[in-house]
Amino acid sequence: MSNDIAYPVFRTPDLALAMSTARRLMEFGRREYSQVSVSVELRSVAEVRRVAAELPGAWFRGEEEYGEFDGVPFQEQPPLVLGVQAPGLPAEPSAYERRLPVECSLLDQPVGSIEDAFSATTGPNIGEIRWTSLCWPDAPEAGFAGESKHAEVTLLLNTRTRDLDQPADDHTVLVHTLRAVFDDRQTREPYAHWLAEQVGLTVIGPGQRL
């Protein structure tokens, strides 16, 4: 089993510029089977309802306390905990007690199908757009073979960390590669630098793991 590591290569408060930059990097590795997934954390009922109205096909899932539903049959758990699409969201405010933040997501969509609508809807909330099933090319002059398993691009919205736990006033583009450590050194980090350089970018910070 292998894991990825993601390096920041661009940061800006300009969402349109962040999106176009992320897409430029994504297109470098895009294939016909590439996909995109989006998610955002919504911290109020008003925001859940606003986003649901703008993204009716999205799925919403609320928080649950540790062990809260131990022994409770699946079919008896609240729909908001199990996950529901926008039309199935509960109308009563009490249903959201202890369930915030609510995660809104759309997974494994065709590239280009959801990114613009999603980014326009996110507002100040923390979220991400992640392009997967890319394929990074060989870099023989740098001594690296290409890769596909961990070839991804992420655009972090209103945060700088993959944990999505620290608000920020800007957006960050990440390039993902295989995490390979030898003598406490990330041996694939130079490949991340090479990938960034191919589209006029540069690594601007340490790699991030999940």
Solvent accessible surface area in square Angstrom, and as a share of the most:
residue,aa,sasa,rsa
1,M,225,1.01
2,S,36,0.24
3,N,76,0.39
4,D,26,0.14
5,I,8,0.04
6,A,0,0.00
7,Y,2,0.01
8,P,3,0.02
9,V,3,0.02
10,F,47,0.20
11,R,73,0.27
12,T,12,0.07
13,P,104,0.66
14,D,69,0.36
15,L,54,0.27
16,A,77,0.60
17,L,84,0.42
18,A,0,0.00
19,M,9,0.04
20,S,58,0.37
21,T,3,0.01
22,A,0,0.00
23,R,65,0.24
24,R,110,0.40
25,L,0,0.00
26,M,3,0.01
27,E,89,0.40
28,F,65,0.27
29,G,0,0.00
30,R,96,0.35
31,R,87,0.32
32,E,156,0.70
33,Y,117,0.45
34,S,8,0.05
35,Q,65,0.29
36,V,0,0.00
37,S,7,0.05
38,V,3,0.02
39,S,12,0.08
40,V,3,0.02
41,E,43,0.19
42,L,0,0.00
43,R,148,0.54
44,S,42,0.27
45,V,32,0.19
46,A,74,0.57
47,E,39,0.18
48,V,0,0.00
49,R,108,0.39
50,R,79,0.29
51,V,1,0.00
52,A,13,0.10
53,A,83,0.64
54,E,89,0.40
55,L,8,0.04
56,P,79,0.50
57,G,35,0.33
58,A,0,0.00
59,W,126,0.44
60,F,1,0.00
61,R,110,0.40
62,G,1,0.01
63,E,86,0.39
64,E,69,0.31
65,E,86,0.39
66,Y,228,0.87
67,G,35,0.34
68,E,46,0.21
69,F,35,0.14
70,D,115,0.60
71,G,85,0.82
72,V,51,0.30
73,P,58,0.36
74,F,143,0.60
75,Q,144,0.64
76,E,119,0.53
77,Q,31,0.14
78,P,44,0.28
79,P,83,0.52
80,L,4,0.02
81,V,1,0.00
82,L,60,0.30
83,G,18,0.18
84,V,19,0.11
85,Q,72,0.32
86,A,11,0.09
87,P,116,0.73
88,G,45,0.43
89,L,27,0.14
90,P,27,0.17
91,A,82,0.64
92,E,91,0.41
93,P,89,0.56
94,S,68,0.44
95,A,33,0.25
96,Y,5,0.02
97,E,117,0.53
98,R,145,0.53
99,R,16,0.06
100,L,66,0.33
101,P,28,0.18
102,V,0,0.00
103,E,79,0.35
104,C,1,0.01
105,S,18,0.11
106,L,23,0.11
107,L,107,0.53
108,D,84,0.44
109,Q,52,0.23
110,P,89,0.56
111,V,22,0.12
112,G,53,0.51
113,S,65,0.42
114,I,21,0.10
115,E,0,0.00
116,D,86,0.45
117,A,51,0.40
118,F,1,0.00
119,S,12,0.08
120,A,84,0.65
121,T,5,0.03
122,T,4,0.02
123,G,44,0.43
124,P,113,0.71
125,N,17,0.09
126,I,18,0.09
127,G,0,0.00
128,E,34,0.15
129,I,0,0.00
130,R,77,0.28
131,W,0,0.00
132,T,19,0.11
133,S,46,0.30
134,L,0,0.00
135,C,35,0.21
136,W,1,0.01
137,P,43,0.27
138,D,91,0.47
139,A,0,0.00
140,P,109,0.69
141,E,130,0.58
142,A,45,0.35
143,G,65,0.62
144,F,34,0.14
145,A,68,0.52
146,G,26,0.25
147,E,26,0.12
148,S,59,0.38
149,K,140,0.59
150,H,21,0.10
151,A,0,0.00
152,E,27,0.12
153,V,0,0.00
154,T,3,0.01
155,L,0,0.00
156,L,0,0.00
157,L,1,0.01
158,N,18,0.09
159,T,0,0.00
160,R,110,0.40
161,T,28,0.16
162,R,27,0.10
163,D,91,0.47
164,L,27,0.14
165,D,85,0.44
166,Q,106,0.47
167,P,112,0.70
168,A,25,0.19
169,D,137,0.71
170,D,16,0.08
171,H,15,0.07
172,T,0,0.00
173,V,0,0.00
174,L,0,0.00
175,V,0,0.00
176,H,0,0.00
177,T,0,0.00
178,L,53,0.26
179,R,76,0.28
180,A,29,0.22
181,V,73,0.42
182,F,131,0.55
183,D,118,0.61
184,D,144,0.75
185,R,138,0.50
186,Q,39,0.18
187,T,35,0.21
188,R,32,0.12
189,E,60,0.27
190,P,64,0.40
191,Y,0,0.00
192,A,0,0.00
193,H,62,0.28
194,W,32,0.11
195,L,0,0.00
196,A,0,0.00
197,E,107,0.48
198,Q,75,0.34
199,V,22,0.13
200,G,67,0.65
201,L,17,0.08
202,T,78,0.45
203,V,22,0.13
204,I,78,0.39
205,G,23,0.22
206,P,115,0.72
207,G,26,0.25
208,Q,35,0.16
209,R,136,0.50
210,L,150,0.74
